[in-house]
Amino acid sequence: MLQADSVDVSGSNHPQARRMAVIAFISFNITIGCIYGSFSVLLAAVQAHLHVGPTFASLGIPAVSLSTALCAPFVGELAARYSLRLVMLVGSILLVSGFVLLAFAGSFPLYLVAYGLLVGPGMAVGVILPSTLVTRWFTVNRGKALGFISTPVVIAGVPLLSTWVLQSHGLTAAYLVLAALALLSVFGSLFVIDGPPDEAAAATGGLSMAQLAGSMRFWGLTLAFIASAVSSIVLTVHMVPMAQTWGIVGMRAASLISIMSLIGIIGTNLFGWVSDRLGATLALVLVVFDGGVLWLLLLLHPSYPAAAVIIGLIGLHAAGVVPVFSAALSEVFGKESFSRAYGLVQLIILPFSVLCVPAAALVYTRTGSYAGAIIGVAVFLLLGSFLAVTARRHKGNVLV
C-alpha cells in the first residue's frame, strides 16, 4: 500500500534545493507573466494588425486555457516517466516559439496556432513542473518554497514593458521581447536536476491517474482548490459591476481589483509558511473556509473601506491556495505522484473556469442582483473546505 511522504521538520534540504527553487521561480513567473501580463496590452494592436474584432482577437486566451488543460495530464505523466529537465526545456522552447510565431503571424489562423499549439502547451509545463521540481527537492519548508515560486512578480512588470515596446517599436518587437524573456526560462531549464542524488527513485512510481481519479481524498482536495479558483475568477471578472451594485463606482471600483492582486502577493508566502506549520491539508481547509466566510460578508453591500478590506482578504486567501494546494497534494500522495495529480487537476478545473463567469452573469441578468452568485460561490467554498477535511482521514492510505 503506497504511503504519502511526510515532511521532515527536523532535517534539512539538499544544498542545491534553493537553486532549484530559483529556477522554478523563473520558469513559473516568466510563463505566467509573459502570457497574462501582455495579452490585454497588445489586444488593440492585434486587432489592427490582423483586421479582426475584439471578440476574435480575445480568443487567444481561451485557446491557451483549453490547450493548457488538455496538455496538463500528458505533461504530468511525462514528468513522472522522463527527465524533468528535458520536459521543462521542451516546454520553454515551445513558449519561445509561440511568441516568435506571434511576432510574424500575418493571419488569424496562425495567431490561434501560436497560442493554442505552442504557448498553451508551454504554459502547461510552466505551471505544473516548477511546483513538481520544488516538491522533489524540498522536504523542509516545502510550503514556503512553493509560496516563493508562485509569487507573481514578473506579471507586475510585463504590462509596462509591453506597453513601452509596443508604443516605441510596434507589435512585432513587443512579441520578440516576450520571446527574449521566455529564453530566460530555456536557460534556467538547462540547469534543472531532477531530484536529490540520494532520492533517484522519487520521480518514478507513484499512483496512476486512474488511481488518483478513484481516490476520494484526491477529489476532496481538488474540489476545495477549484472552489477557490472559481472565487478568484468570478471576482476578478465581475468585480467592477458587482461593486457598482453596492454604490462603489469609477476608480474606486477598479481599485478593488488592484487591491486584491497586491494583497495576493503576500498571501502566497504567508500561507506557504502556514502550511509548513499546520500541515498543508489543514492549511487548505483554513484557506477555503475563510474564503467562504469572506464571500458571505459581501452580501452586506459593504462601503468602499469595508469592501477594500474584505476583497483584500479574499485576495490574500485566493493567492495562498496555490502553494497550499500543491503542498497538500504532495503531503497526501507523495512527491512521486505529484506531477500526475497536478496535471489531472488542471484538466478537471477547465469546465468550472469556463462556466463560472457566464453563470454569475446569468444570475445577475435574471435577478438584478449578484446575491445569488455570491451565495453560490460561498457555499461552494464552504463545501470545499468540508471535503478537504475528509482528505485528512485514513492517514497512510492514499487510495481512500
C-alpha positions in Angstrom: 0.0 0.0 0.0 1.5 3.3 -1.1 2.3 5.8 1.6 2.3 9.6 1.3 5.6 11.2 2.0 5.8 13.2 5.2 7.6 16.5 5.8 10.7 16.2 7.8 10.6 19.1 10.2 13.9 18.2 11.9 16.2 17.6 9.0 17.3 19.9 6.2 17.1 20.2 2.4 19.8 19.3 0.0 22.3 22.2 -0.6 21.1 22.6 -4.2 17.4 22.9 -3.3 17.5 26.7 -3.2 19.0 26.8 -6.7 16.2 24.6 -7.9 13.7 26.9 -6.2 15.1 29.9 -8.1 14.9 28.1 -11.4 11.3 27.1 -10.6 10.5 30.7 -9.7 11.9 31.9 -13.0 10.0 29.3 -15.0 6.7 29.9 -13.3 6.9 33.7 -13.3 8.1 34.0 -16.9 5.4 31.8 -18.2 2.5 33.5 -16.3 3.9 37.0 -16.7 4.6 36.8 -20.4 1.2 35.3 -21.3 -1.2 37.1 -19.0 0.8 40.3 -18.4 1.0 41.2 -22.1 -2.3 40.0 -23.6 -4.7 42.9 -22.8 -1.9 45.4 -23.5 -1.4 44.1 -27.0 -5.1 43.3 -27.8 -5.9 46.5 -29.7 -2.7 46.3 -31.8 -3.5 42.7 -32.6 -7.0 43.7 -33.9 -5.5 46.3 -36.2 -2.7 44.0 -37.4 -4.9 41.0 -38.1 -8.0 43.1 -39.2 -10.3 41.3 -36.7 -12.7 42.5 -34.0 -12.1 42.3 -30.2 -14.1 39.0 -30.0 -11.8 37.1 -32.3 -8.6 38.8 -31.0 -9.5 37.8 -27.5 -9.8 34.1 -28.4 -6.0 33.8 -27.8 -6.6 33.3 -24.0 -9.4 30.7 -24.4 -7.1 28.9 -26.8 -4.3 28.9 -24.2 -6.6 27.8 -21.4 -8.1 24.9 -23.5 -4.7 23.8 -24.7 -3.2 24.0 -21.2 -5.9 21.9 -19.7 -5.8 19.2 -22.4 -2.0 19.0 -22.3 -1.7 19.1 -18.5 -2.3 15.4 -17.8 0.3 14.5 -20.5 2.8 16.9 -19.1 2.2 15.3 -15.6 2.7 11.8 -17.0 5.9 12.8 -18.9 7.3 14.4 -15.8 6.7 11.2 -13.9 8.3 9.0 -16.5 11.1 11.0 -18.1 13.7 13.7 -17.2 12.2 16.8 -15.6 14.9 18.9 -17.2 14.1 17.6 -20.7 10.3 18.3 -20.3 10.9 21.8 -18.9 13.3 22.5 -21.7 10.9 21.5 -24.4 8.1 23.5 -22.7 10.1 26.6 -22.5 11.2 26.2 -26.1 7.5 25.9 -27.1 6.8 29.1 -25.3 9.6 31.0 -27.1 8.5 29.6 -30.4 4.9 30.7 -29.8 5.9 34.3 -29.2 8.2 34.3 -32.2 5.3 33.0 -34.4 3.0 35.7 -32.9 5.6 38.3 -33.9 5.4 37.3 -37.6 1.9 35.9 -37.8 0.0 37.7 -40.5 -3.2 35.8 -40.3 -5.8 35.0 -37.6 -5.3 31.2 -38.1 -1.6 31.5 -37.4 -2.4 33.6 -34.4 -4.6 30.8 -32.9 -2.0 28.2 -33.8 0.7 30.1 -31.9 -1.5 30.4 -28.8 -3.2 27.0 -29.0 -0.4 24.7 -30.1 2.7 26.4 -28.8 2.0 28.9 -26.0 -0.7 26.7 -24.4 1.5 23.5 -24.1 4.4 25.7 -22.9 2.1 27.1 -20.2 1.1 23.6 -19.1 4.8 22.9 -18.5 5.4 26.2 -16.9 2.6 25.8 -14.4 3.0 22.2 -13.4 6.7 21.4 -13.4 8.1 24.3 -11.3 5.9 23.0 -8.4 7.0 19.5 -9.2 10.6 20.5 -9.1 10.2 22.1 -5.7 8.2 19.2 -4.3 11.1 16.8 -5.2 13.8 18.9 -3.7 12.2 20.3 -0.5 11.3 18.1 2.5 11.7 21.0 5.0 9.7 24.2 4.4 8.1 22.9 1.3 5.1 25.2 1.6 7.3 28.2 2.0 9.3 27.3 -1.1 6.0 26.7 -3.1 4.8 30.1 -1.9 8.1 31.7 -3.1 8.0 30.3 -6.6 4.3 31.2 -7.1 4.7 34.9 -6.1 3.6 36.8 -9.1 6.5 39.3 -9.5 7.1 39.3 -13.3 3.5 39.8 -14.2 3.7 43.2 -12.4 6.4 44.5 -14.8 5.4 42.9 -18.1 2.4 45.2 -18.9 4.6 48.3 -18.5 7.4 46.7 -20.6 5.0 45.6 -23.3 3.3 49.0 -23.5 6.6 50.8 -23.9 7.9 48.4 -26.6 4.6 48.5 -28.4 4.5 52.3 -28.5 8.1 52.7 -29.3 8.8 49.8 -31.8 5.5 48.2 -32.7 3.7 44.8 -32.2 6.4 42.6 -33.8 9.0 44.0 -31.4 6.7 43.5 -28.4 6.3 39.8 -29.1 10.0 39.4 -29.8 10.8 41.0 -26.4 8.4 38.4 -24.8 10.2 35.7 -26.7 13.5 37.0 -25.3 12.1 37.0 -21.8 11.0 33.4 -22.3 14.5 32.5 -23.3 15.4 33.0 -19.6 13.2 30.0 -18.9 15.1 28.0 -21.5 18.4 28.9 -20.0 17.2 28.0 -16.5 15.9 24.7 -17.6 19.3 23.6 -18.7 20.4 23.6 -15.0 17.5 21.6 -13.7 18.4 18.5 -11.7 15.5 16.0 -11.5 15.9 15.3 -7.8 18.5 15.0 -4.9 21.1 12.4 -5.7 20.1 10.2 -2.8 16.4 10.1 -3.9 16.8 8.9 -7.5 13.6 6.8 -7.3 11.4 9.7 -6.2 10.5 10.6 -9.8 9.3 7.1 -10.6 6.4 5.0 -9.5 3.5 6.6 -7.6 -0.2 6.4 -8.3 -1.5 6.3 -11.8 -4.1 8.9 -13.0 -6.8 6.3 -12.9 -5.9 5.5 -9.2 -5.9 9.2 -8.4 -9.3 9.7 -10.1 -10.7 6.9 -8.0 -9.4 8.4 -4.7 -12.0 10.3 -2.6 -9.1 12.2 -1.0 -7.9 13.4 -4.4 -11.4 14.8 -5.1 -11.7 16.3 -1.7 -8.5 18.3 -2.2 -9.3 19.1 -5.8 -12.8 20.4 -5.3 -11.6 22.6 -2.5 -8.9 24.1 -4.8 -11.4 24.5 -7.6 -13.8 26.4 -5.3 -11.1 28.9 -4.5 -10.1 29.2 -8.2 -13.8 29.9 -9.1 -13.9 32.5 -6.4 -10.9 34.3 -7.9 -12.2 34.1 -11.5 -15.7 35.3 -10.7 -14.5 38.2 -8.5 -11.8 39.3 -11.0 -14.2 39.4 -13.9 -17.3 40.8 -12.1 -15.7 43.0 -9.5 -16.5 46.3 -11.1 -20.2 45.7 -11.9 -20.6 44.0 -8.5 -19.1 46.9 -6.7 -21.4 49.3 -8.6 -24.4 47.5 -7.1 -23.1 48.5 -3.7 -22.7 52.1 -4.8 -18.9 51.9 -5.4 -18.2 53.3 -8.9 -15.4 54.6 -11.1 -11.8 54.4 -10.0 -12.8 53.1 -6.6 -14.5 50.0 -8.1 -11.5 49.4 -10.4 -9.0 49.8 -7.5 -10.6 46.8 -5.7 -9.1 44.6 -8.4 -5.6 46.1 -7.8 -6.0 45.7 -4.0 -7.0 42.0 -4.5 -3.9 41.4 -6.7 -1.4 43.3 -4.5 -2.5 41.6 -1.2 -2.4 38.3 -3.1 1.4 38.6 -3.3 1.5 38.5 0.5 -0.8 35.5 0.5 1.4 33.2 -1.5 4.2 33.5 1.0 2.1 33.8 4.2 0.0 30.6 3.6 3.1 28.7 2.3 4.5 29.4 5.8 1.2 28.4 7.4 1.2 25.1 5.6 4.6 24.2 7.0 3.4 24.9 10.5 -0.1 23.4 10.5 0.3 20.8 7.7 -0.8 21.6 4.1 -4.1 19.8 4.2 -5.3 21.7 7.3 -4.0 24.9 5.8 -6.1 24.2 2.7 -9.2 23.7 4.9 -8.5 27.1 6.6 -7.9 29.0 3.4 -11.0 27.8 1.7 -13.3 28.0 4.7 -12.1 31.6 5.4 -12.8 32.4 1.8 -16.4 31.2 2.1 -17.0 33.4 5.2 -15.5 36.4 3.5 -17.7 35.9 0.5 -20.8 35.9 2.7 -19.8 39.3 4.0 -20.2 40.7 0.5 -24.0 40.2 1.0 -23.8 43.2 3.4 -23.2 45.5 0.4 -20.1 47.0 2.1 -18.9 50.6 1.8 -15.7 51.2 0.0 -13.4 51.0 3.0 -15.1 47.8 4.2 -15.1 46.3 0.7 -11.4 47.1 0.3 -10.6 45.1 3.5 -12.9 42.2 2.5 -11.7 42.0 -1.1 -8.1 42.3 0.1 -8.6 39.4 2.5 -10.2 37.3 -0.3 -7.2 38.0 -2.5 -4.9 37.0 0.4 -6.6 33.6 0.7 -7.1 33.0 -3.0 -3.5 33.6 -3.8 -2.4 31.5 -0.8 -4.4 28.5 -2.0 -1.9 27.8 -4.9 1.1 26.9 -2.8 -1.1 25.3 -0.1 -2.8 23.0 -2.5 0.4 22.0 -4.2 1.9 21.2 -0.7 -1.3 19.3 0.2 -1.1 17.1 -3.0 2.5 16.2 -2.1 1.6 15.7 1.6 -1.2 13.3 0.8 0.0 11.4 -2.3 3.8 11.8 -2.1 6.2 13.5 -4.4 6.3 10.6 -6.8 2.6 11.1 -7.6 2.6 14.9 -7.6 3.1 15.7 -11.3 0.3 13.3 -12.4 -2.1 14.6 -9.7 -1.4 18.3 -10.5 -1.7 17.7 -14.3 -5.1 15.9 -13.8 -6.3 18.8 -11.6 -5.6 21.3 -14.5 -7.9 19.3 -16.8 -10.7 18.9 -14.2 -10.8 22.6 -13.5 -11.4 23.6 -17.1 -15.3 23.4 -17.2 -15.5 25.2 -13.9 -13.3 28.1 -15.0 -15.2 28.4 -18.3 -18.7 28.2 -16.9 -18.4 30.2 -13.7 -18.2 33.6 -15.3 -21.3 33.3 -17.6 -23.2 31.6 -14.7 -22.6 34.6 -12.5 -23.6 36.9 -15.3 -26.8 34.9 -15.9 -27.8 35.1 -12.2 -27.3 38.9 -12.3 -29.3 39.3 -15.5 -32.2 37.3 -14.2 -32.4 38.7 -10.7 -30.8 42.2 -11.0 -28.5 41.3 -8.1 -25.3 39.4 -7.5 -26.6 38.0 -4.2 -27.3 34.6 -5.8 -23.9 34.3 -7.3 -22.2 35.4 -4.0 -24.2 32.8 -2.1 -23.3 30.1 -4.7 -19.6 30.8 -4.5 -19.7 31.0 -0.7 -21.5 27.6 -0.5 -19.0 26.1 -2.9 -16.1 27.3 -0.8 -17.6 26.1 2.5 -18.5 22.7 0.9 -14.9 22.6 -0.5 -13.5 23.2 3.0 -15.5 20.3 4.3 -14.4 18.0 1.5 -10.7 19.0 2.2 -11.3 17.9 5.8 -12.1 14.4 4.6 -8.7 14.2 2.9 -7.1 14.2 6.3 -8.7 10.9 7.3 -7.3 7.4 7.0 -3.7 8.5 7.4 -1.2 6.4 5.4 -3.8 5.1 2.9 -3.7 7.5 -0.1 -6.2 5.5 -2.1 -9.1 6.1 0.3 
